[in-house]
Amino acid sequence: MPTKIATTCPAVISNTLGQPKNLTLINRDALDFKWNQIPGQYKIVANLPYYITAPFIRSVLESSHKPPIVTGK
């Protein structure tokens, strides 16, 4: 299943927010990312295509290092 990694989004976010100390932007393939690489608690903010939503949520929930809460709108 092909996935597209945003190339302009990280620059837009950095230009808009600067470099806040409480934000680390990780621009990786969401389906291949190993969640245990993130130290401490974390939150995920993502704009995902509908066809990878279920595999993405599954990879997060099956990880040994989960975020404290999972919500969606």
C-alpha positions as CSV (number, residue, x, y, z in Angstrom):
1,M,0.0,0.0,0.0
2,P,1.7,3.3,-1.1
3,T,1.9,6.1,1.4
4,K,2.9,9.7,0.8
5,I,5.2,11.4,3.2
6,A,4.5,15.1,3.4
7,T,7.5,17.2,2.2
8,T,6.2,20.7,2.7
9,C,4.2,20.3,5.9
10,P,7.2,20.2,8.2
11,A,8.5,23.5,6.9
12,V,5.1,25.1,7.2
13,I,4.8,23.9,10.7
14,S,8.3,25.1,11.7
15,N,7.7,28.5,10.0
16,T,4.4,28.9,11.8
17,L,5.3,27.6,15.2
18,G,9.0,28.1,15.4
19,Q,10.8,25.6,17.5
20,P,8.7,25.1,20.7
21,K,10.5,23.0,23.3
22,N,7.4,20.9,23.8
23,L,7.1,19.9,20.2
24,T,9.1,17.3,18.2
25,L,8.0,16.9,14.6
26,I,8.6,13.5,13.2
27,N,8.1,13.2,9.5
28,R,8.1,9.5,8.8
29,D,6.0,6.7,7.2
30,A,3.3,6.3,9.9
31,L,2.9,2.6,9.1
32,D,6.5,1.7,9.5
33,F,7.4,4.0,12.5
34,K,8.4,2.2,15.7
35,W,6.5,4.0,18.5
36,N,8.9,2.7,21.2
37,Q,11.6,5.1,19.7
38,I,9.8,8.0,21.4
39,P,11.0,8.6,25.0
40,G,8.3,9.5,27.6
41,Q,4.7,10.3,26.9
42,Y,3.7,11.6,23.5
43,K,0.7,12.7,21.5
44,I,0.1,12.0,17.8
45,V,-1.4,14.6,15.5
46,A,-1.9,13.3,12.0
47,N,-3.7,13.9,8.8
48,L,-4.1,10.4,7.4
49,P,-5.7,9.1,4.2
50,Y,-8.8,7.1,5.1
51,Y,-7.3,3.9,3.7
52,I,-4.4,3.7,6.2
53,T,-6.4,4.8,9.3
54,A,-7.2,1.3,10.5
55,P,-3.6,-0.1,10.0
56,F,-2.2,3.1,11.6
57,I,-4.4,2.9,14.7
58,R,-3.7,-0.9,15.0
59,S,0.1,-0.2,14.9
60,V,-0.2,2.4,17.7
61,L,-2.5,0.3,19.9
62,E,-0.4,-2.9,19.4
63,S,2.8,-1.0,20.4
64,S,4.3,-1.5,23.8
65,H,4.7,2.3,24.1
66,K,1.2,3.8,23.6
67,P,0.1,7.4,23.9
68,P,-1.9,8.1,27.1
69,I,-5.1,8.6,25.2
70,V,-6.4,8.0,21.7
71,T,-9.2,10.2,20.2
72,G,-10.4,11.3,16.9
73,K,-12.8,13.7,15.2
